[in-house]
Amino acid sequence: MRFEISKVLDAIERRLCVDPAMARAVLDLSEIVRYQDLDQGRPASMLRLGMVVDALGRQLAEEDVPVYVILPRALLSDADLTSNERMVARRWADDGLVEVVPQMNDRVLEVADILGLPVLSRERYEGHRGTYPWIGDPGRLVAPIVGHGGAALVARVGNGQAAPGAPSQAGVRLMSRIWHCPESPCASFGGESGGDSFFADLRQPEQESRPGAQPPPTLRQGAPTCPRHGARLSDGGPRPAAEALAIRVSGVVRQRFVVVENEPLEVGRAPDKGGIMLGQWLSDEARKWISRAHVRFDLRGGELSVTDVSTNGTGIRPGGSMDEDDRLIIKRKKRVLEPTDLVELYPGVHVGRARNWSSGGVVDPVSVLTDAPTMSLRVVPRS
């Protein structure tokens, strides 16, 4: 059983993300692990994080949905967790996969405010509405509850869906800069994420940090501060602009990725190292049509462009229109993309800005709890 639980924690680990461009929701781990009603199990269990992550994936109808996890330092030594769970939590903290703070206070709300993320919590935060008026917006506060066959999410206000909001003005200013922490090592503001961690060599390649993927600082008396160390941060200069894109194949979002300013990125059937590979999701016909490196995305001066580098050419769907009369073809040419334009590599294979698709189109997302011991998940459905 210990080996099975470790495999589940490894699967959950791949969903952890403090990258502002990729995270889909924010939560307090010290709260989630104590939702004992989800499985009628131990007083605290890390597997409940997997249940909530699965619930978010089902609600968004998408695979591999990343979450921004925050935990108070005391959780790293919480006796209600197993020694293995505490070790894993420390590894996540050292690798910068989660954010550690001395005390939670309202850090979850602060991150949600800065990044425009929904909050997964049963707390109502009534006393914080003056500071964070968006608490009453549809989909910004979403409560994990006991559902049929697992956890489910219910929005405090709205239609039950976790919904992003607009980043705060202070957040936009904070996230336009790179910050450095004077404490060393600092997994969040000390350069490459987790570079000095004892566990750094155990990280998966997809968990390596991209340039400018720092989490948001906290503000103390108006000064950007490291949430973990409480030290004032120094300004390291402008943060590279970034645009989150998504690949949709036959109506299903298969992958999200980030294009960073002045760092072109190729997408195709099987591009060279560093590119985005589509081959595993393509039909035989699409695989024959789409080139190894089919298109190149580039972000410069706030403009996202696509250049066809393929053999057969690339379609552009202006405004996302599926009308064949609107479809444009580019071949060995570059085109600046409008906010809702779609790039069509083959019929049914599209790339566009991630925010344009509210649903991933996946009927039954793969669970991170596939390898969980059955006895650890005694789910009691609601009556």
C-alpha positions as CSV (number, residue, x, y, z in Angstrom):
1,M,0.0,0.0,0.0
2,R,2.8,2.4,0.8
3,F,4.2,2.0,-2.8
4,E,0.7,2.6,-4.2
5,I,0.3,5.8,-2.2
6,S,3.7,7.0,-3.3
7,K,2.7,6.5,-6.9
8,V,-0.5,8.6,-6.3
9,L,1.5,11.4,-4.8
10,D,3.8,11.3,-7.8
11,A,0.8,11.7,-10.0
12,I,-0.5,14.5,-8.0
13,E,2.9,16.2,-8.1
14,R,2.6,16.6,-11.9
15,R,-0.5,18.8,-11.3
16,L,1.3,21.2,-9.0
17,C,2.2,24.6,-10.6
18,V,3.0,28.1,-9.3
19,D,3.5,29.3,-12.9
20,P,1.1,32.3,-13.2
21,A,0.4,31.6,-16.9
22,M,-0.6,27.9,-16.3
23,A,-2.3,27.5,-12.9
24,R,-6.1,27.1,-13.0
25,A,-7.1,27.5,-9.3
26,V,-5.5,28.2,-5.9
27,L,-6.0,26.3,-2.7
28,D,-4.8,25.9,0.9
29,L,-3.4,22.4,1.3
30,S,-3.7,22.5,5.1
31,E,-7.5,22.9,4.6
32,I,-7.9,20.3,1.8
33,V,-6.1,17.5,3.6
34,R,-8.6,17.7,6.5
35,Y,-11.7,17.2,4.5
36,Q,-12.3,13.9,6.3
37,D,-15.9,13.5,4.9
38,L,-14.5,13.0,1.4
39,D,-13.2,9.5,2.2
40,Q,-14.1,8.8,5.9
41,G,-10.4,8.1,6.4
42,R,-7.5,9.5,8.6
43,P,-7.7,13.0,10.2
44,A,-5.4,14.3,7.4
45,S,-4.5,12.8,4.1
46,M,-2.7,14.1,1.1
47,L,-4.8,11.8,-1.1
48,R,-7.7,14.3,-0.6
49,L,-5.7,16.8,-2.7
50,G,-5.9,14.3,-5.5
51,M,-9.6,14.1,-5.1
52,V,-10.0,17.8,-5.3
53,V,-7.6,18.0,-8.3
54,D,-9.7,15.3,-10.0
55,A,-12.9,17.3,-9.3
56,L,-11.4,20.4,-10.9
57,G,-10.4,18.3,-14.0
58,R,-14.0,16.9,-14.3
59,Q,-15.5,20.3,-13.9
60,L,-13.3,21.9,-16.6
61,A,-13.5,18.7,-18.7
62,E,-9.8,18.7,-19.2
63,E,-6.8,16.5,-18.6
64,D,-3.7,17.5,-16.5
65,V,-5.3,20.6,-14.9
66,P,-2.6,22.4,-12.8
67,V,-3.3,23.9,-9.4
68,Y,-1.5,26.5,-7.3
69,V,-1.0,25.0,-3.9
70,I,-0.1,27.0,-0.8
71,L,0.7,25.4,2.6
72,P,1.7,26.8,6.0
73,R,5.1,25.7,7.2
74,A,3.5,23.8,10.2
75,L,2.0,21.3,7.8
76,L,5.5,20.0,6.9
77,S,5.7,18.6,10.4
78,D,2.0,17.8,11.0
79,A,1.8,14.5,12.9
80,D,-1.6,13.7,11.3
81,L,0.2,13.1,8.0
82,T,2.3,10.0,7.5
83,S,6.1,10.4,7.5
84,N,6.0,9.7,3.7
85,E,3.4,12.4,3.1
86,R,5.5,14.9,5.1
87,M,8.6,14.0,3.2
88,V,6.8,14.5,-0.1
89,A,5.4,17.8,1.0
90,R,8.9,19.0,1.9
91,R,10.2,17.8,-1.5
92,W,7.4,19.8,-3.2
93,A,8.4,22.9,-1.1
94,D,12.1,22.5,-1.8
95,D,11.5,22.2,-5.5
96,G,9.2,25.2,-5.7
97,L,6.2,23.2,-6.8
98,V,4.1,24.6,-4.0
99,E,4.4,27.8,-2.0
100,V,5.2,27.6,1.7
101,V,4.3,30.5,4.1
102,P,4.9,30.9,7.8
103,Q,1.2,31.6,8.4
104,M,-1.6,31.4,5.8
105,N,-3.4,34.6,6.8
106,D,-5.1,35.6,3.6
107,R,-2.4,34.5,1.2
108,V,-4.8,32.3,-0.8
109,L,-7.0,35.3,-1.5
110,E,-4.0,37.5,-2.3
111,V,-2.7,35.0,-4.9
112,A,-6.2,34.7,-6.3
113,D,-6.5,38.5,-6.5
114,I,-3.1,39.0,-8.2
115,L,-3.6,36.3,-10.7
116,G,-7.3,36.3,-11.2
117,L,-7.7,32.6,-10.1
118,P,-10.7,30.9,-8.5
119,V,-10.2,29.6,-4.9
120,L,-11.0,26.0,-4.0
121,S,-12.2,26.3,-0.4
122,R,-15.1,25.7,1.9
123,E,-14.3,29.0,3.7
124,R,-16.7,31.8,3.0
125,Y,-14.2,34.6,3.7
126,E,-17.1,36.9,4.6
127,G,-14.8,39.2,6.5
128,H,-12.6,39.8,3.5
129,R,-15.1,41.1,1.0
130,G,-14.1,44.7,1.7
131,T,-10.5,43.9,0.6
132,Y,-11.4,41.4,-2.1
133,P,-14.9,42.3,-3.5
134,W,-14.6,39.7,-6.2
135,I,-15.4,37.0,-3.5
136,G,-19.0,37.5,-4.5
137,D,-18.4,37.0,-8.2
138,P,-19.7,33.9,-9.9
139,G,-17.2,31.0,-9.8
140,R,-14.5,32.7,-7.8
141,L,-15.1,30.8,-4.6
142,V,-15.7,27.1,-5.2
143,A,-16.3,24.6,-2.4
144,P,-15.1,20.9,-2.6
145,I,-17.9,18.7,-1.4
146,V,-18.8,15.0,-1.3
147,G,-20.1,13.9,-4.7
148,H,-21.2,10.7,-6.4
149,G,-18.1,8.6,-6.7
150,G,-15.6,11.3,-5.6
151,A,-15.3,14.9,-4.7
152,A,-17.3,17.6,-6.6
153,L,-17.1,21.4,-6.7
154,V,-19.9,23.8,-6.0
155,A,-19.5,27.5,-6.6
156,R,-20.7,29.8,-3.8
157,V,-22.2,32.1,-6.5
158,G,-23.0,31.3,-10.1
159,N,-23.5,28.1,-12.1
160,G,-21.1,25.9,-10.2
161,Q,-18.1,26.3,-12.5
162,A,-14.7,27.5,-11.3
163,A,-14.2,30.7,-13.2
164,P,-11.1,32.9,-13.6
165,G,-11.4,36.7,-13.1
166,A,-9.3,39.6,-14.1
167,P,-5.9,40.1,-12.3
168,S,-5.9,43.1,-10.0
169,Q,-4.1,46.3,-11.1
170,A,-1.6,45.8,-8.3
171,G,-1.1,42.3,-9.5
172,V,-0.4,43.4,-13.1
173,R,2.3,45.7,-11.8
174,L,3.8,43.1,-9.6
175,M,3.8,40.4,-12.3
176,S,5.5,42.7,-14.8
177,R,8.8,42.4,-12.9
178,I,11.3,39.7,-11.9
179,W,12.0,39.6,-8.2
180,H,15.0,38.2,-6.2
181,C,15.0,37.1,-2.6
182,P,18.2,37.7,-0.5
183,E,17.7,34.4,1.3
184,S,19.5,31.5,-0.3
185,P,18.3,29.1,-1.4
186,C,14.8,30.4,-2.3
187,A,12.8,28.1,-4.6
188,S,10.4,30.9,-5.6
189,F,12.7,33.9,-6.1
190,G,16.2,32.6,-6.2
191,G,16.6,32.0,-9.9
192,E,15.7,28.6,-11.5
193,S,13.0,26.9,-9.6
194,G,14.3,24.3,-7.2
195,G,17.8,24.5,-8.5
196,D,19.4,24.1,-5.1
197,S,17.0,21.5,-3.8
198,F,18.3,18.2,-2.4
199,F,15.6,16.6,-4.6
200,A,16.3,18.6,-7.8
201,D,17.6,15.6,-9.7
202,L,14.3,13.8,-9.1
203,R,12.1,16.4,-10.9
204,Q,10.4,15.4,-14.1
205,P,11.5,17.3,-17.2
206,E,8.1,18.9,-17.6
207,Q,8.5,20.5,-14.1
208,E,11.5,22.6,-15.1
209,S,10.7,26.2,-14.7
210,R,10.3,28.5,-17.8
211,P,11.8,32.0,-17.8
212,G,9.6,34.4,-15.8
213,A,7.5,31.7,-14.2
214,Q,7.9,33.1,-10.7
215,P,4.9,33.1,-8.4
216,P,3.6,36.4,-7.2
217,P,5.3,38.2,-4.3
218,T,3.3,39.2,-1.2
219,L,2.9,42.9,-0.3
220,R,3.9,44.1,3.1
221,Q,3.5,47.8,3.8
222,G,3.4,48.2,0.0
223,A,6.7,46.5,-0.6
224,P,7.1,43.2,-2.6
225,T,8.2,40.5,-0.1
226,C,9.1,36.8,-0.3
227,P,6.1,34.9,1.2
228,R,8.3,32.2,2.5
229,H,11.2,34.1,4.1
230,G,9.5,37.4,4.8
231,A,12.5,39.2,3.2
232,R,12.0,42.3,1.0
233,L,12.6,41.4,-2.7
234,S,14.9,43.3,-5.0
235,D,13.7,44.2,-8.6
236,G,15.5,42.1,-11.2
237,G,14.1,44.0,-14.2
238,P,11.1,43.4,-16.6
239,R,9.5,40.0,-16.7
240,P,9.3,38.5,-20.2
241,A,5.8,38.6,-21.5
242,A,4.1,35.3,-21.9
243,E,1.0,33.9,-23.7
244,A,-0.7,30.7,-22.7
245,L,-1.9,28.6,-25.7
246,A,-3.8,25.4,-26.0
247,I,-3.9,22.6,-28.5
248,R,-7.3,21.2,-29.3
249,V,-7.7,18.0,-31.3
250,S,-11.2,16.8,-32.4
251,G,-12.8,19.1,-29.8
252,V,-10.6,18.1,-26.9
253,V,-7.9,20.3,-25.3
254,R,-4.9,18.0,-25.2
255,Q,-2.1,20.4,-23.9
256,R,-1.5,23.9,-22.7
257,F,1.8,25.6,-23.2
258,V,3.4,29.0,-22.9
259,V,5.1,31.1,-25.5
260,V,7.6,33.5,-23.9
261,E,8.6,36.9,-25.4
262,N,11.5,36.6,-27.9
263,E,11.6,32.8,-27.5
264,P,10.0,31.3,-30.6
265,L,8.4,27.9,-30.1
266,E,7.7,25.2,-32.8
267,V,4.6,23.0,-32.8
268,G,4.2,20.0,-35.0
269,R,4.0,16.2,-35.3
270,A,7.5,15.7,-33.7
271,P,9.6,18.9,-33.6
272,D,13.1,19.0,-32.2
273,K,13.7,19.1,-28.5
274,G,12.0,22.1,-26.9
275,G,9.1,22.1,-29.3
276,I,5.5,20.9,-28.7
277,M,4.7,17.4,-30.0
278,L,1.3,16.6,-31.3
279,G,1.9,13.1,-32.8
280,Q,0.5,11.1,-29.9
281,W,-3.0,12.6,-30.4
282,L,-3.2,12.6,-34.2
283,S,-5.1,10.2,-36.6
284,D,-3.1,8.5,-39.3
285,E,-4.3,11.0,-41.9
286,A,-3.4,14.0,-39.7
287,R,0.0,12.5,-38.9
288,K,0.8,12.2,-42.7
289,W,-0.3,15.8,-43.3
290,I,1.2,17.6,-40.3
291,S,5.0,18.2,-40.6
292,R,7.5,17.4,-37.9
293,A,7.8,21.1,-37.2
294,H,4.6,22.6,-38.7
295,V,4.3,26.2,-37.3
296,R,6.4,28.5,-35.2
297,F,4.8,30.8,-32.6
298,D,6.5,34.1,-31.6
299,L,5.7,36.8,-29.1
300,R,7.2,40.2,-29.7
301,G,6.1,43.6,-28.6
302,G,2.8,42.2,-27.3
303,E,1.9,40.7,-30.6
304,L,1.6,36.9,-31.0
305,S,2.4,35.7,-34.5
306,V,2.5,32.3,-36.3
307,T,4.8,31.4,-39.1
308,D,4.1,28.4,-41.4
309,V,7.3,26.2,-41.7
310,S,5.5,23.1,-43.0
311,T,5.3,21.2,-46.3
312,N,1.5,21.5,-46.7
313,G,0.6,24.9,-45.4
314,T,-1.4,26.1,-42.4
315,G,-5.0,27.4,-42.0
316,I,-6.0,30.5,-40.1
317,R,-9.6,30.7,-38.7
318,P,-10.2,34.4,-38.1
319,G,-12.2,35.0,-35.0
320,G,-12.4,31.2,-34.5
321,S,-14.9,30.9,-37.4
322,M,-15.4,27.4,-38.7
323,D,-17.0,28.7,-41.9
324,E,-14.9,27.5,-44.8
325,D,-15.3,30.8,-46.7
326,D,-13.5,32.5,-43.8
327,R,-10.6,30.1,-43.7
328,L,-7.2,31.6,-44.8
329,I,-4.1,29.6,-45.9
330,I,-0.5,30.7,-45.2
331,K,2.5,28.9,-46.6
332,R,6.0,29.8,-45.5
333,K,4.5,33.1,-44.3
334,K,4.0,34.9,-41.0
335,R,0.8,36.2,-39.7
336,V,0.0,38.2,-36.5
337,L,-2.9,36.6,-34.6
338,E,-5.9,38.5,-33.3
339,P,-7.1,37.5,-29.8
340,T,-9.7,34.9,-31.0
341,D,-7.9,33.6,-34.1
342,L,-7.3,29.8,-34.4
343,V,-4.4,28.2,-36.2
344,E,-5.5,25.0,-38.1
345,L,-2.8,22.5,-38.7
346,Y,-5.3,20.0,-40.1
347,P,-9.1,19.8,-39.9
348,G,-9.9,19.3,-36.3
349,V,-6.4,20.2,-35.1
350,H,-6.3,23.7,-33.7
351,V,-4.0,25.9,-31.6
352,G,-5.3,29.1,-30.0
353,R,-5.1,31.3,-26.9
354,A,-6.0,29.1,-23.9
355,R,-8.5,31.6,-22.5
356,N,-10.7,31.1,-25.6
357,W,-11.8,27.6,-24.5
358,S,-13.7,27.5,-21.3
359,S,-14.2,23.7,-21.6
360,G,-11.6,21.1,-22.4
361,G,-14.1,18.8,-24.0
362,V,-12.9,15.6,-22.1
363,V,-15.7,13.4,-21.1
364,D,-13.9,11.4,-18.4
365,P,-10.5,12.9,-17.5
366,V,-7.8,10.5,-16.3
367,S,-7.7,10.5,-12.5
368,V,-4.6,11.1,-10.5
369,L,-5.9,8.5,-8.0
370,T,-5.8,5.6,-10.5
371,D,-3.2,3.8,-8.3
372,A,-4.7,4.7,-5.0
373,P,-5.4,1.9,-2.6
374,T,-9.2,1.1,-2.6
375,M,-9.4,1.2,1.2
376,S,-8.1,4.8,1.3
377,L,-11.0,6.1,-0.8
378,R,-14.2,5.0,0.9
379,V,-16.3,7.7,-0.7
380,V,-19.8,8.3,0.9
381,P,-22.2,9.7,-1.7
382,R,-24.6,12.4,-0.7
383,S,-28.1,11.3,0.1
